[in-house]
């Protein structure tokens, strides 16, 4: 663990913080009931998924870069 680069620590911090912020994001992407009683997905809300996926990918790449600063 101590041989990690600062970018590895940044990626780890990004992914760990995502554990706490994932619930509000999920609520933005949630299905909503229609007046007829059925549920439907609001396709405009899927645009919120694009930055979320990018955030997770960047965090994972930073975490996996590997190697030490030595």
Secondary structure, 3 states (H helix, E strand, C coil): CCCCCHHHHHHHHHHHHHHHHHHHHHHHCCCEECCCCCEECCHHHHHHHHHHHHHHHHHHHHHHCCCCCC
